[in-house]
Amino acid sequence: MKILFIAPATEFGAYPPLGIISVASYIREKGFDVSVIDYSGLKITKDKVKKDISKFNPDLVAVGVLTGPGLTRAIMVSDIAKELGKKVVWGGPHSTILPHLTLSHPTIDAVIIGEGEYALEEYLAYLNGNAQEPKGMGLKINGKVKITPPQDKFIDIESKPMPAWDLIKDIDKYFPYSKHNYVLLESNRGCPYKCGFCHHANEDVKSYGGKFRNISAKRILEQFDYVKSLTKKHISRMDVGGDMHLTNQSFTEQFVKEIKESGRKVGWHTVSRFDVMTEKMVDLIADAGCEGIMLGCESGSPRIQKMLGKTINLEKAKKITKKLRDSGVMVTVTYMMGHPDETLGEINLTKKFMKGISADQNLLQIYRPFPGTPYFDLCLREHKLEMPKSLKEYVTFGVLGHHANISKVPISVLWSEFYKENAYEQTRYFINQQRFFLRRQMYDQFFDHFKNNKFTFKLKEFLTVSAR
């Protein structure tokens, strides 16, 4: 049986489809004929998609999908695959959160809910005549949708096959610079926390995706070397943050130990939380080549912190941030405006905190609803949002300008506060980022950043999605 994995993604940037190449490598090891197409960063047409699918002529097309703008292309790929007589299965966060709605689309035969390796293997056996229904799936049986139970086992991400980077034919598109490119690597699965705005708070995500697991630094460096062997591009840095990386000091100590024992001089970026970061962890990661870290704060309001399930000591956060920057680590701290019942006074608390913390970037978002999260459910209960009735209605989710206001702040005031604060913070970050590039002699990145930055990315995304 031949399986073609497709990442429809969007044209707004080239990002390796880590989930797809992980599942593809596992399925290939089981003896299936496998191919991968990644359309991220590319403009595509129906004729191109039809030609690409026909060329490999698979029995099944597996599509990896996120909620948001990429859905338009995912639907197009599925419709064309079905026209060509192929089985179509979706996987990824969107189908995990919304399996029934996804399967309501006529050209989608099945969905993977949660982790994909074992579920797809069982589904392929099912298609080949095995009477046992695959676990971790949504199926169409006699015109009705059936959701099967979660897997009773989950893959060992430390010993599973190396992600199938070799199946990506245009791998160089991820590395646009002549020197000092980053590579995004698989470093973990899941997240142990349940923030109110995040899909990891969804029970199906937890039960079908398995527990949080980190990959060792040794294994990550093997991935790094493997990718480098497939391209002539210069790669000197890796992003290993995932959704959550450094969750405690003992893992951090082991991770850093393996990095240092390798003798490698590789820059790396990571993700953690203020409530687990310690001064010792700062010293450890800085000494082991960490160049950047993202930490979530979300609000300067104690009430909202509690509602989110975050117990951040805001004064400690300031001290940790200062120590990170003093140690040469670039710090991004994330926030949102428009939390449930948020008042203008609480927004001012967030703004005050942002002024008092020495982060390189205060990354401020305005709340946009994502399905399957506690905040989304609140939007529905408060009649702030109508539940979309088709896949196409989810295309604008996550796009700036398409949102539900569940705060107590009038929408005009909320947008005014957001744009004023963000204009200042992103300008400050732009300057800090340029300084970082110059210090590291990353001159290609320095000049490219003038035309490709957060301002231009959001503008392109908004204009393109709104035009549709």
C-alpha positions in Angstrom: 0.0 0.0 0.0 1.2 3.5 -0.9 0.7 6.4 1.5 1.2 10.1 0.5 1.5 12.5 3.4 0.7 16.1 2.6 1.2 19.2 4.7 -1.1 21.9 3.0 0.0 24.6 5.5 -0.1 28.2 4.2 2.0 30.3 1.9 3.1 32.6 4.7 6.3 30.7 5.7 8.1 27.5 5.3 8.1 25.3 8.4 9.0 21.6 8.5 5.9 19.3 9.1 7.4 17.6 12.2 4.3 15.6 13.0 4.0 14.3 9.4 7.6 13.2 9.0 7.6 11.5 12.4 4.5 9.4 11.5 5.9 8.8 7.9 9.1 7.4 9.2 7.3 5.0 11.5 4.9 3.8 8.8 7.8 3.4 6.3 9.6 1.2 8.8 6.6 -1.0 8.8 7.1 -1.7 5.1 4.7 0.7 3.4 5.7 2.8 0.4 5.7 6.4 1.7 6.1 9.9 0.2 5.9 13.4 1.7 4.9 16.7 0.2 5.2 20.0 2.2 3.4 23.0 0.6 4.4 25.4 3.4 5.7 28.7 2.1 4.5 27.9 -1.5 1.6 29.1 -3.6 -0.2 26.1 -5.0 -3.0 25.5 -7.6 -5.5 22.7 -8.1 -3.5 21.6 -11.2 -0.3 21.3 -9.2 -1.9 19.3 -6.4 -3.6 17.0 -8.8 -0.3 16.5 -10.7 1.6 15.8 -7.4 -0.9 13.2 -6.2 -1.2 11.5 -9.5 2.6 11.3 -9.9 2.9 9.2 -6.7 -0.5 7.5 -7.2 -1.1 6.6 -3.6 -3.8 4.4 -2.1 -4.2 6.8 0.8 -3.6 10.5 1.2 -2.8 11.6 4.8 -3.3 15.3 5.5 -1.8 17.2 8.5 -4.0 20.1 9.5 -4.0 23.0 12.0 -7.1 25.1 12.7 -7.0 28.4 10.7 -5.9 29.6 7.3 -4.4 26.3 6.2 -7.8 24.7 6.2 -8.6 26.1 2.8 -5.7 24.3 1.2 -6.4 21.1 3.2 -9.9 21.0 1.9 -8.7 21.5 -1.6 -6.1 18.7 -1.3 -8.8 16.4 0.1 -11.3 17.1 -2.6 -8.7 16.5 -5.4 -7.5 13.3 -3.7 -11.1 12.0 -3.5 -11.7 13.0 -7.2 -8.7 10.7 -8.0 -10.3 7.9 -6.1 -8.0 8.0 -3.0 -8.8 7.3 0.6 -8.3 10.5 2.7 -7.4 10.7 6.3 -6.8 13.8 8.4 -4.6 14.2 11.4 -3.3 17.0 13.6 -4.8 19.3 16.2 -7.9 20.3 14.2 -9.2 16.7 13.6 -8.3 15.8 17.2 -10.4 18.6 18.6 -13.2 18.5 16.0 -13.5 14.9 14.7 -17.2 15.0 14.0 -17.2 18.3 12.1 -14.1 17.2 10.2 -15.8 14.0 9.1 -18.9 15.9 8.0 -16.9 17.0 5.0 -17.7 14.5 2.2 -14.2 13.9 0.9 -12.7 13.0 4.3 -12.9 9.3 5.1 -11.3 9.1 8.6 -9.5 11.2 11.1 -6.7 10.4 13.5 -7.4 11.7 17.0 -4.2 12.5 19.0 -0.9 10.7 18.3 -0.6 9.2 14.8 1.9 6.4 14.6 0.0 3.5 16.1 -3.4 4.8 15.0 -2.4 5.0 11.3 -0.7 1.6 11.4 -3.9 0.1 12.8 -6.1 2.0 10.2 -4.0 0.7 7.4 -4.4 -2.9 8.7 -8.1 -2.2 8.9 -8.2 -1.1 5.3 -6.4 -4.3 4.4 -9.0 -6.5 5.9 -8.3 -6.6 9.6 -11.7 -6.8 11.3 -10.5 -5.0 14.5 -11.3 -1.3 14.4 -8.3 1.0 14.9 -8.0 2.9 18.2 -7.5 6.7 18.3 -9.6 7.2 15.2 -12.8 8.7 13.8 -14.3 6.5 11.1 -17.2 6.7 8.7 -19.1 3.3 8.9 -22.2 2.9 6.8 -22.6 6.7 6.6 -22.3 7.2 10.3 -19.4 8.6 12.3 -17.8 6.4 15.0 -15.2 7.6 17.4 -13.0 4.7 18.7 -11.3 4.7 22.1 -7.9 6.2 22.7 -4.8 4.1 22.1 -3.8 2.0 25.1 -0.1 2.6 24.3 1.9 5.5 23.0 5.1 5.6 21.0 8.5 5.8 22.7 9.7 9.0 21.2 13.3 8.3 22.3 13.7 5.1 20.3 11.3 5.6 17.4 12.7 6.0 13.9 14.4 9.2 13.0 11.8 11.7 11.5 11.8 11.2 7.7 13.5 14.5 6.7 14.9 12.6 3.7 11.4 12.4 2.2 11.2 16.2 1.9 12.4 17.0 -1.6 12.8 20.8 -1.2 14.5 20.8 2.3 16.6 23.8 1.5 13.5 26.1 1.7 13.7 25.9 5.5 17.2 27.3 5.4 17.1 30.6 3.4 20.3 32.2 4.6 23.9 31.6 3.5 25.0 31.1 7.1 23.6 30.5 10.6 20.3 28.9 9.7 18.0 27.5 12.4 16.4 24.1 12.2 13.1 23.3 14.0 13.4 19.8 15.6 11.0 17.4 17.3 11.9 17.6 21.0 8.8 16.6 22.9 5.2 15.5 22.7 2.3 17.3 24.5 2.3 19.6 27.4 1.7 18.8 31.1 -0.2 22.1 31.7 -3.8 23.2 31.0 -3.8 26.9 30.2 -7.4 28.1 29.5 -6.7 29.4 26.0 -4.7 26.3 24.8 -5.8 23.1 23.1 -3.6 21.1 25.6 -6.4 21.8 28.2 -8.7 19.7 26.1 -9.4 16.3 27.6 -9.4 14.5 24.2 -5.9 16.0 23.5 -4.7 14.6 26.8 -6.3 11.1 26.5 -5.6 10.5 22.8 -2.2 12.2 22.7 -0.6 10.5 25.7 1.4 12.0 28.5 4.0 14.7 28.1 7.4 13.3 27.0 10.7 15.0 26.3 13.5 13.7 24.0 17.0 13.6 25.3 19.6 16.1 24.1 21.6 13.2 22.7 18.8 12.2 20.4 18.0 15.8 19.4 21.6 16.2 18.4 21.4 13.1 16.3 18.4 14.7 14.5 20.4 17.9 14.1 23.3 16.0 12.4 20.9 14.0 10.2 19.3 17.2 8.9 22.7 18.7 8.3 23.7 15.7 6.2 20.8 16.3 3.8 21.7 19.8 2.8 24.7 21.9 1.9 23.2 24.9 3.7 24.9 26.1 6.9 22.9 25.2 10.0 24.3 26.3 13.4 21.3 26.6 15.6 18.2 24.6 16.6 14.8 25.4 18.0 13.9 22.7 20.5 11.1 24.4 22.4 8.0 22.7 21.1 4.9 23.5 23.1 6.8 23.1 26.4 10.4 22.0 27.0 12.1 22.8 30.3 9.6 21.7 32.8 11.9 21.0 35.8 15.4 21.4 37.0 16.3 17.7 36.9 15.5 17.3 33.2 17.3 20.6 32.5 20.4 19.4 34.3 20.4 16.1 32.2 19.7 18.0 29.0 22.5 20.4 29.5 24.9 17.7 30.6 24.3 15.8 27.3 24.8 19.0 25.3 28.1 19.8 27.0 29.3 16.2 26.8 28.8 16.2 23.1 31.4 19.0 22.7 29.2 20.7 20.2 28.9 24.5 19.9 25.3 24.6 18.8 23.0 27.5 19.6 19.5 26.6 20.8 16.2 28.1 21.6 13.7 26.7 24.2 10.4 27.1 26.0 9.7 27.1 29.7 7.5 28.6 32.5 8.4 31.2 35.1 6.9 29.0 37.9 9.5 26.2 37.2 12.5 28.3 36.2 15.2 28.8 38.8 18.4 30.8 38.9 20.4 27.6 38.7 18.5 26.6 35.5 19.4 30.0 34.0 23.1 29.4 34.7 22.8 25.8 33.3 21.2 26.7 30.0 23.3 29.9 29.4 26.5 27.9 29.9 25.3 25.2 27.5 24.7 27.6 24.5 21.1 28.5 24.9 20.5 31.7 23.0 16.8 32.3 23.4 13.9 31.3 25.6 10.1 31.9 25.6 8.2 32.1 28.8 4.5 32.7 29.3 3.1 35.3 31.6 -0.2 36.1 29.9 -1.4 38.7 32.3 -0.3 41.1 35.1 -3.6 40.4 36.9 -3.4 37.9 39.8 -7.1 37.0 39.2 -6.4 36.1 35.6 -3.3 34.2 36.5 -5.3 32.1 38.9 -8.1 31.5 36.3 -5.5 30.4 33.8 -4.0 27.9 36.2 -0.6 29.7 36.3 0.9 30.6 39.7 3.5 33.1 38.6 5.3 35.2 41.1 5.6 38.3 39.1 8.6 39.7 41.0 10.4 36.4 40.6 9.6 36.6 36.8 11.3 40.0 36.6 14.4 38.6 38.4 14.6 35.5 36.2 14.3 37.6 33.1 17.0 40.0 34.2 19.4 37.1 35.0 18.6 35.5 31.6 19.4 38.6 29.7 22.5 39.3 31.8 23.6 35.8 30.9 23.3 36.5 27.2 20.0 34.7 26.6 17.4 36.5 24.5 14.0 36.5 26.4 10.5 36.5 24.9 7.6 36.8 27.4 4.1 36.2 26.1 0.8 37.9 27.0 -2.8 38.2 25.9 -5.4 41.0 26.1 -9.1 40.1 26.1 -9.2 37.3 28.8 -12.7 36.3 30.1 -14.2 39.2 32.1 -10.9 41.1 31.9 -11.3 44.7 32.9 -9.5 47.8 31.7 -7.8 47.9 35.1 -6.4 44.4 34.6 -5.2 45.3 31.1 -3.4 48.3 32.8 -1.8 45.8 35.3 -0.4 43.8 32.3 0.9 47.0 30.6 2.5 48.1 33.9 4.2 44.7 34.3 5.4 44.8 30.7 7.1 48.1 31.4 8.8 46.7 34.4 10.3 43.5 33.0 13.5 43.6 31.0 12.5 41.1 28.3 13.8 41.5 24.8 10.3 40.9 23.5 7.0 41.3 25.2 4.9 39.3 22.7 1.3 40.6 23.1 -1.6 38.8 21.4 -5.3 39.6 21.5 -7.5 36.7 22.3 -8.8 34.8 19.4 -10.9 31.7 20.1 -9.6 28.2 19.3 -12.0 25.2 19.5 -11.8 22.7 22.3 -10.3 25.1 24.9 -11.9 26.3 28.1 -11.9 29.9 26.8 -13.7 28.8 23.6 -16.4 26.9 25.7 -16.9 30.1 27.7 -17.4 32.0 24.5 -20.2 29.6 23.5 -21.8 29.7 26.9 -21.8 33.5 27.0 -23.1 33.7 23.4 -20.0 35.6 22.3 -19.5 33.2 19.4 -21.5 31.0 17.2 -20.3 27.5 16.7 -19.1 27.1 13.1 -21.1 24.6 11.2 -18.5 23.7 8.5 -14.8 23.3 8.1 -14.6 26.4 5.9 -15.9 28.6 8.7 -12.8 27.8 10.8 -10.4 29.3 8.2 -10.2 32.7 9.9 -9.6 31.3 13.4 -6.3 32.5 14.8 -6.1 35.4 12.2 -5.8 38.9 13.6 -9.1 40.7 13.2 -11.3 37.6 13.7 -12.1 37.1 17.3 -14.7 37.1 20.1 -14.6 39.7 22.8 -15.2 38.0 26.1 -13.7 40.7 28.2 -15.5 43.6 30.0 -13.7 46.1 27.9 -15.5 47.7 24.9 -14.2 46.3 21.7 -13.0 49.7 20.4 -11.1 50.3 23.6 -9.6 46.8 23.5 -8.3 47.1 20.0 -6.9 50.6 20.7 -5.0 49.4 23.8 -3.7 46.4 21.8 -2.5 48.3 18.8 -0.8 51.1 20.8 1.0 48.7 23.1 1.9 46.3 20.4 3.3 49.0 18.1 5.7 50.1 20.9 6.7 46.6 22.0 7.3 45.2 18.5 9.3 48.2 17.6 11.5 47.6 20.7 11.8 43.9 19.9 12.7 44.7 16.3 15.7 46.7 17.6 16.7 44.0 20.1 16.5 41.3 17.4 18.6 43.3 15.1 21.2 43.8 17.8 21.2 40.0 18.4 21.8 39.3 14.7 24.7 41.8 14.6 26.3 40.4 17.8 26.2 36.9 16.3 27.3 38.1 12.8 24.1 36.9 11.3 24.1 39.5 8.5 21.7 37.8 6.1 19.1 37.7 8.9 19.8 41.3 9.9 18.9 42.6 6.4 16.1 40.1 5.8 14.4 41.2 9.0 13.7 44.6 7.6 11.2 43.1 5.2 10.2 39.9 7.0 9.1 40.5 10.5 6.0 40.2 12.7 4.4 43.4 11.3 4.7 42.2 7.7 3.8 38.6 8.4 0.5 39.5 10.2 -0.3 42.0 7.4 0.2 39.4 4.7 -1.9 36.8 6.5 -4.7 39.3 7.3 -4.9 40.6 3.7 -4.8 37.2 2.1 -7.4 35.5 4.4 -9.7 38.5 4.3 -9.6 38.6 0.5 -11.0 35.0 0.5 
